[in-house]
Amino acid sequence: MSNYSSDPKRRVGHEKSLHAILGEGTVADILLWRNKNLSTAILIGFTVIWFLFEVMEYNFVTLFCHVTMAVMLVVFAWSNGAIIVDRNPPDLRGLTIPESSLRWLLTKINRFLLRFYDVASGKDLKTFFLAIAFLWIFSGIGNNFSSLNLLYIGFLCLATLPALYERYQGEVDYLASIGNQDMEKLYKKFDAKVLNKIPRGPVKERKRF
């Protein structure tokens, strides 16, 4: 009998599903491949961009100008062609970014900044040292890969790992629990041998008025 549950509905320390954690919106559908056509189109689009810049060594300014010209020509032909065939021109509202999307993005940025401050201030030493170790490893990886390759690899992970996790959640949770136990043991040893030996000044009591 297996030590882990293969039930895809299993939860990791919470009652919400992965789709609910990701917001239950279009972004969640894309990341979990609920909308396969849109997810595939985005993956192909990013792959084409990576191929043009990394393989074909296309210049960003040149590509931006060419794409902008192509879009302008399409819009020009669409707008004027719609009048000729007696159809409505393209709706400008379909070309704008909804304000709700910008608010969502700003909210995420603010939460990230607050979380970054909490970690950097050392309120949780375990998270602080894990973040330092992760950034140090990531900086070493960055020396061997171009920025574009790193961004593309990150996008591939973002586009595939959530869907794979949802499918194999039981197996991943089991392995993650084992890894978490090992990390807890290492941190306790580090805390006992290093952190506890760091001299700290006496804590002054606050005066009561």
DABELSUL-V678683 format. One record per helix or strand of 2 or more residues. SS is the DSSP state (alpha for helix, beta for strand). FROM is the first residue (numbers start at 0). LEN is the number of residues. Records with the same first field share a line. If there is no record, write none. Layout:
SS->FROM-LEN ; FROM-LEN
//
This chain:
alpha->17-4 ; 25-6 ; 35-20 ; 59-25 ; 91-4 ; 98-22 ; 124-18 ; 146-21 ; 168-25 ; 194-3
//
